[in-house]
């Protein structure tokens, strides 16, 4: 069982990731050697054709190589309370394509872009078997060097950030490295879907309840 701290954001925005950064995030961060499929990443994401193939998974009995982010309930409550008390500022357009996204999903894309300048690609609307991407309710935050320790740590921070901002984002779920987290941070182990993309090693999938489609007059704050 390792512990690490979330890095402070590099840009001066006002959502309380600053408060979240001060919270230790307890994680079962076992070495992932052997846990990542070896087939090459495809050009088209295969995300979420099957969302959860297994039920709730106790991290202490998970297969070797399983990688969890575990925020305690107290940490989530504290971080969300800090987020809700923080003054808001207007967010510029993010690095993703916002066309077809619903309001809360655009907010997620802009927040991730603002707080994590390491991220240069965020996927949005595309065909899929499930509703999230076709309906503009999900983004895929592509992680540079996702197999490296730095890439894994960055993905951990982004997943924890989304969970800390769950109320503001109307978060539905997060998927990262074969683990789906519900909006309360409860982990579910996914079945092995056969590729790095489908198993969410290459990206953090963030799904919201949508909030409706923009009309053009919206402003986004965070």
FENRA-V138706 format. One record per residue. N is the residue number from 1. SS is DSSP state (alpha for helix, beta for strand, coil for the rest). PHI is phi in whole degrees, 0 to 359 (none if undefined). NEAR is the number of other ideal C-beta (glycine too) atoms within 12 Angstrom. Layout:
BEGIN
N_SS_PHI_NEAR / N_SS_PHI_NEAR
END
This chain:
BEGIN
1_coil_none_14 / 2_beta_251_20 / 3_beta_232_18 / 4_beta_213_23 / 5_beta_253_19 / 6_coil_287_35 / 7_coil_293_24 / 8_coil_289_20 / 9_coil_296_29 / 10_coil_270_18 / 11_coil_242_24 / 12_coil_272_13 / 13_coil_250_32 / 14_coil_251_24 / 15_coil_297_39 / 16_coil_281_32 / 17_alpha_296_38 / 18_alpha_300_26 / 19_alpha_292_27 / 20_alpha_297_38 / 21_alpha_297_26 / 22_coil_276_19 / 23_coil_267_32 / 24_beta_291_21 / 25_beta_256_36 / 26_beta_286_25 / 27_beta_219_34 / 28_coil_271_31 / 29_beta_248_27 / 30_coil_281_21 / 31_coil_298_16 / 32_coil_259_30 / 33_coil_302_13 / 34_coil_87_13 / 35_coil_267_26 / 36_coil_255_30 / 37_coil_303_25 / 38_coil_267_14 / 39_coil_290_16 / 40_coil_294_12 / 41_coil_290_25 / 42_coil_278_15 / 43_coil_288_10 / 44_coil_247_17 / 45_coil_297_34 / 46_coil_251_31 / 47_coil_301_43 / 48_coil_72_37 / 49_coil_300_24 / 50_coil_232_23 / 51_coil_283_31 / 52_coil_224_25 / 53_coil_260_19 / 54_coil_226_22 / 55_coil_280_13 / 56_beta_306_18 / 57_coil_244_26 / 58_coil_288_17 / 59_alpha_304_25 / 60_alpha_286_13 / 61_alpha_244_13 / 62_coil_292_26 / 63_coil_300_23 / 64_coil_303_13 / 65_coil_93_23 / 66_coil_290_33 / 67_beta_245_39 / 68_coil_243_38 / 69_coil_254_43 / 70_coil_231_34 / 71_coil_267_38 / 72_coil_292_21 / 73_alpha_301_15 / 74_alpha_296_14 / 75_alpha_294_29 / 76_alpha_296_34 / 77_alpha_298_22 / 78_alpha_296_22 / 79_alpha_291_37 / 80_alpha_291_34 / 81_alpha_297_20 / 82_alpha_295_26 / 83_alpha_301_35 / 84_alpha_290_19 / 85_alpha_268_17 / 86_coil_277_24 / 87_coil_301_15 / 88_coil_254_22 / 89_coil_230_18 / 90_beta_294_16 / 91_coil_257_27 / 92_coil_284_19 / 93_coil_302_20 / 94_coil_268_33 / 95_coil_275_25 / 96_coil_271_34 / 97_coil_271_22 / 98_coil_271_30 / 99_coil_302_16 / 100_coil_88_25 / 101_coil_279_40 / 102_beta_277_35 / 103_alpha_302_30 / 104_alpha_292_38 / 105_alpha_287_46 / 106_alpha_298_43 / 107_alpha_300_41 / 108_alpha_300_51 / 109_alpha_297_46 / 110_alpha_287_39 / 111_alpha_295_47 / 112_alpha_299_48 / 113_alpha_298_35 / 114_alpha_289_34 / 115_alpha_269_40 / 116_coil_232_41 / 117_coil_295_18 / 118_coil_291_28 / 119_coil_273_36 / 120_coil_241_18 / 121_coil_213_25 / 122_beta_226_36 / 123_beta_276_40 / 124_coil_225_39 / 125_coil_287_28 / 126_coil_193_27 / 127_coil_295_18 / 128_coil_195_28 / 129_coil_288_16 / 130_coil_260_24 / 131_alpha_285_20 / 132_alpha_301_38 / 133_alpha_287_35 / 134_alpha_302_21 / 135_coil_271_26 / 136_coil_73_34 / 137_coil_253_37 / 138_beta_213_46 / 139_beta_234_49 / 140_beta_243_43 / 141_beta_270_45 / 142_beta_284_36 / 143_coil_261_38 / 144_coil_296_22 / 145_coil_49_17 / 146_coil_296_34 / 147_coil_274_24 / 148_coil_278_16 / 149_alpha_304_19 / 150_alpha_293_16 / 151_alpha_294_29 / 152_alpha_298_34 / 153_alpha_294_30 / 154_alpha_296_36 / 155_alpha_299_45 / 156_alpha_301_40 / 157_alpha_294_38 / 158_alpha_292_48 / 159_alpha_299_43 / 160_alpha_295_42 / 161_alpha_299_49 / 162_alpha_299_51 / 163_alpha_294_47 / 164_alpha_294_44 / 165_coil_260_41 / 166_alpha_301_36 / 167_alpha_294_26 / 168_alpha_295_37 / 169_alpha_270_39 / 170_coil_49_25 / 171_beta_296_39 / 172_beta_258_34 / 173_beta_196_36 / 174_beta_230_46 / 175_beta_233_45 / 176_beta_205_43 / 177_coil_56_45 / 178_coil_71_42 / 179_beta_243_44 / 180_beta_263_41 / 181_beta_248_42 / 182_beta_286_23 / 183_coil_296_27 / 184_coil_265_24 / 185_coil_86_35 / 186_coil_285_27 / 187_beta_272_35 / 188_beta_230_29 / 189_beta_278_32 / 190_coil_275_34 / 191_coil_292_21 / 192_coil_284_23 / 193_coil_265_27 / 194_coil_101_22 / 195_coil_210_25 / 196_coil_299_30 / 197_coil_296_33 / 198_coil_296_34 / 199_coil_272_39 / 200_coil_64_47 / 201_coil_275_41 / 202_coil_275_37 / 203_beta_203_41 / 204_beta_262_44 / 205_beta_269_50 / 206_beta_238_52 / 207_beta_244_42 / 208_beta_243_38 / 209_coil_278_27 / 210_coil_98_28 / 211_coil_86_25 / 212_coil_92_18 / 213_beta_273_20 / 214_coil_293_21 / 215_coil_255_10 / 216_coil_112_9 / 217_coil_255_7 / 218_coil_282_21 / 219_coil_240_18 / 220_coil_243_31 / 221_beta_235_21 / 222_coil_197_34
END
